[in-house]
């Protein structure tokens, strides 16, 4: 019972961050299940089955708050579903000994990307309102969907920063559209795992615990997206992902690091994480203090080119 409560709280916390940041539900939840000794394919399958319900609730909530661009949802979600089905099939064919460190490497890479992206760079706004093209969204969806299934997370960490970096959607619509399209990815990945594995290794009570926690958090997170600064949350989540997956790797056959070297590595990681958070908070406060209030540009309205 204690485990189920822990998983429900983890699902609640992960969905709060995911719904307000556009990433981290799958990565955070899968990382927790791996730390508990769950088979990597079963861990990803568990999370994706729970995500069918959480992403549906999250999408509805974001839609009600006006955070969704449906063209983006369709153009990135369909190829994302194809990529996630393929990724689930690939992961299901890997042995546990190979899959666990491989998944941890993928998650670690995503964590480094999230931490560096949100700590070091701001959000471009000069192209806001310019349409996003299929030739950009289709390959992005395929790659993000594949990584999401094989790494247990990756749809948000890949899709959200890429769309934010494009500068063509306001941040709340990027987050809302990514979260909404993830429903298609979760369904396709779940089908891929079920076709390849059946119900082998799945604990349906764990799926339900993650689902209940996520359902409670989804509408709250859709509102919080208007309140919390993405830059600070991105640094916080990236640090969690990095530290947790470094722990998995140093305990695997790939590294087997212990004693003083392990302590020094953890100390360096926590120091880096604290520095990243401090930098992000200061940058956010500085930007808020120096940037004058500007009217919000409605979706679809063109903004004059810089220098015109």
C-alpha positions in Angstrom: 0.0 0.0 0.0 2.9 2.3 0.8 4.3 1.7 -2.7 1.0 2.6 -4.3 0.7 5.8 -2.3 4.3 6.7 -3.3 3.5 6.0 -7.0 0.3 8.1 -6.9 2.2 11.0 -5.3 5.0 10.6 -7.9 2.4 10.7 -10.7 0.8 13.8 -9.2 4.1 15.6 -8.9 5.3 14.5 -12.4 2.0 15.6 -14.0 2.1 19.0 -12.2 5.5 19.6 -13.8 4.6 18.0 -17.1 1.4 20.0 -17.5 3.0 23.3 -16.5 6.3 22.7 -18.4 5.3 20.4 -21.3 7.7 17.6 -20.3 8.9 15.3 -17.6 6.0 13.0 -16.7 7.4 10.0 -18.6 11.0 10.6 -17.8 10.4 11.2 -14.1 8.0 8.3 -13.7 10.1 5.8 -15.7 13.2 6.9 -13.7 11.4 6.1 -10.5 10.3 2.7 -11.7 13.8 1.8 -12.9 15.2 2.8 -9.5 12.6 0.3 -8.0 14.1 -2.5 -10.1 11.3 -2.7 -12.7 12.1 -4.2 -16.1 12.8 -1.3 -18.6 10.2 -2.3 -21.1 7.6 -2.9 -18.4 8.5 0.4 -16.8 7.9 2.3 -20.1 4.7 0.3 -20.8 3.4 1.1 -17.3 4.0 4.8 -17.7 2.5 4.9 -21.2 -0.6 3.1 -20.1 -1.1 5.6 -17.3 -0.4 8.4 -19.7 -3.4 7.5 -21.9 -5.6 8.8 -19.1 -3.4 11.6 -17.9 -2.7 13.1 -21.3 -6.4 13.0 -22.2 -7.3 14.9 -19.0 -4.4 17.2 -19.6 -5.4 17.9 -23.2 -9.0 18.7 -22.2 -7.8 21.0 -19.4 -5.4 22.8 -21.7 -8.1 23.2 -24.3 -10.4 24.7 -21.8 -7.8 27.3 -20.8 -7.1 28.1 -24.5 -3.6 26.6 -24.6 -4.0 24.3 -27.6 -3.2 24.8 -31.3 -5.0 21.9 -33.0 -3.0 22.2 -36.3 0.2 21.6 -34.4 -1.4 18.7 -32.4 -2.3 16.9 -35.6 0.9 17.6 -37.5 3.2 16.4 -34.7 0.9 13.9 -33.0 0.4 11.5 -35.9 4.1 11.0 -36.8 4.8 10.9 -33.1 2.4 7.9 -32.8 4.2 6.1 -35.6 7.6 6.8 -33.9 6.4 5.7 -30.5 5.0 2.4 -31.8 8.3 1.6 -33.5 10.2 2.6 -30.3 8.1 0.3 -28.2 8.7 -2.6 -30.5 12.5 -2.0 -30.4 12.7 -1.7 -26.6 10.6 -4.9 -26.2 13.2 -6.9 -28.0 16.1 -5.8 -25.9 17.3 -7.9 -22.9 16.9 -6.3 -19.4 20.7 -6.2 -18.9 21.1 -4.2 -22.1 18.0 -2.1 -21.9 18.4 -0.6 -18.5 21.7 1.2 -19.1 20.7 2.1 -22.6 17.5 3.7 -21.3 19.4 5.5 -18.5 21.8 6.9 -21.1 18.9 8.2 -23.2 17.3 9.7 -20.1 20.6 11.2 -19.0 21.0 12.8 -22.4 17.5 14.2 -22.3 18.2 15.6 -18.8 21.4 17.3 -19.9 19.5 18.8 -22.8 16.6 20.1 -20.6 19.0 21.5 -18.0 21.2 23.3 -20.5 18.4 24.5 -22.8 16.4 26.2 -20.0 19.3 27.4 -17.9 21.4 29.0 -20.6 18.9 30.2 -23.2 15.8 32.4 -23.1 12.7 32.0 -25.3 12.7 33.8 -28.7 9.7 35.9 -29.5 10.5 37.7 -32.7 8.7 35.1 -34.9 5.6 34.6 -32.8 2.5 33.8 -34.9 4.4 32.5 -37.9 3.0 29.1 -39.0 4.9 25.9 -38.2 5.4 23.7 -41.3 5.0 20.0 -41.7 8.6 19.5 -42.9 9.6 20.6 -39.4 6.9 19.0 -37.3 6.8 15.5 -39.0 10.5 14.5 -38.4 10.3 16.1 -34.9 7.3 14.0 -34.1 8.9 10.8 -35.4 12.1 11.3 -33.4 10.4 12.5 -30.2 7.9 9.6 -30.4 10.6 7.0 -30.9 12.7 8.4 -28.0 9.6 8.6 -25.8 8.9 4.9 -26.1 12.5 3.7 -25.9 13.5 6.0 -23.1 10.2 6.0 -21.2 10.0 9.7 -21.8 11.2 12.2 -24.4 8.1 13.5 -26.1 8.1 16.6 -24.0 11.9 17.0 -23.5 12.4 16.9 -27.3 9.2 18.4 -28.6 8.7 21.3 -26.2 12.2 22.9 -26.4 12.2 22.5 -30.2 8.8 24.3 -30.5 9.8 26.9 -28.0 13.1 27.5 -29.9 11.2 28.1 -33.1 9.6 31.1 -31.5 6.4 30.7 -33.5 4.0 29.8 -30.7 3.6 31.5 -27.4 5.0 29.2 -24.6 1.6 28.3 -23.1 0.4 27.0 -26.5 3.6 25.1 -27.1 3.1 23.3 -23.7 -0.6 22.8 -24.2 -0.2 21.4 -27.8 2.6 19.1 -26.8 0.7 17.7 -23.8 -2.5 17.2 -25.9 -0.7 15.5 -28.8 1.0 13.2 -26.3 -2.3 11.3 -26.0 -1.7 9.8 -29.5 1.8 8.9 -28.6 0.8 7.2 -25.4 -1.9 5.1 -27.1 0.5 4.0 -29.9 3.3 3.2 -27.5 1.0 1.2 -25.2 -0.3 -0.8 -28.2 3.3 -1.5 -29.3 4.2 -2.8 -25.8 1.1 -4.9 -25.5 1.5 -6.5 -29.0 5.2 -7.2 -28.2 5.0 -8.2 -24.5 1.4 -8.9 -23.7 0.9 -8.1 -20.0 4.2 -9.6 -19.0 5.8 -7.7 -16.1 2.9 -5.2 -15.9 1.4 -4.3 -12.5 -2.0 -2.8 -13.2 -2.2 -1.4 -9.7 0.9 0.6 -10.4 -0.7 1.9 -13.6 -3.8 2.9 -11.7 -1.7 4.7 -9.0 0.1 6.7 -11.6 -3.1 7.4 -13.4 -5.0 8.7 -10.3 -2.1 11.0 -9.3 -1.9 12.4 -12.8 -5.6 12.9 -13.2 -5.7 15.0 -10.0 -2.8 17.2 -11.1 -3.7 17.7 -14.8 -6.2 20.5 -14.5 -4.1 22.3 -11.9 -1.1 22.1 -14.1 -3.0 23.5 -17.1 -3.7 26.6 -14.9 -0.2 26.7 -13.5 1.3 27.0 -17.0 0.3 30.7 -16.8 2.0 31.2 -13.4 5.4 29.5 -13.1 8.4 30.5 -15.2 9.4 27.6 -17.6 13.1 28.5 -17.3 13.3 27.7 -13.6 11.1 24.6 -13.8 13.2 23.3 -16.7 16.4 23.6 -14.7 14.8 21.9 -11.7 13.5 19.0 -13.8 16.7 18.6 -15.8 18.7 18.3 -12.5 16.4 15.6 -11.2 16.7 13.5 -14.3 20.5 13.8 -14.5 21.2 12.9 -10.8 18.8 10.0 -10.8 20.1 8.4 -14.0 23.7 8.9 -13.1 22.9 6.9 -10.0 21.5 4.1 -12.2 24.6 4.1 -14.5 27.2 4.0 -11.7 25.5 1.0 -10.2 25.3 -0.8 -13.5 27.9 -3.1 -15.1 28.9 -0.3 -17.4 30.5 1.8 -14.6 30.4 0.2 -11.1 31.6 3.4 -9.4 31.5 3.5 -5.6 33.2 5.0 -2.5 34.9 8.3 -2.7 34.7 8.7 -6.5 30.9 8.3 -6.4 30.6 10.8 -3.5 32.7 13.3 -5.4 30.6 12.8 -8.6 27.4 13.3 -6.7 28.8 16.4 -5.0 29.8 17.9 -8.4 26.3 17.1 -9.9 24.5 18.7 -7.0 26.7 21.8 -7.2 26.1 22.1 -10.9 22.4 21.7 -10.4 22.3 24.4 -7.6 24.3 26.7 -9.9 21.9 26.1 -12.8 18.8 26.8 -10.6 20.4 30.0 -9.2 21.3 31.2 -12.7 17.8 30.5 -14.0 16.1 32.3 -11.1 18.3 35.3 -11.4 17.8 35.4 -15.2 14.1 35.2 -14.8 14.0 38.0 -12.1 16.3 40.1 -14.2 14.2 39.7 -17.3 11.0 40.4 -15.4 12.5 43.6 -14.0 13.9 44.9 -17.2 11.2 43.9 -19.7 8.4 46.4 -20.0 4.8 45.1 -20.0 3.8 44.4 -23.6 0.4 43.4 -25.0 -0.1 39.7 -25.6 0.0 38.8 -29.3 -3.0 36.8 -30.2 -2.5 33.5 -32.0 -2.4 34.0 -35.8 -1.6 37.7 -35.6 1.6 38.6 -37.4 4.3 40.5 -35.5 6.3 43.1 -37.4 9.8 41.9 -38.3 12.6 43.0 -36.1 14.2 46.2 -37.4 11.3 47.2 -39.5 
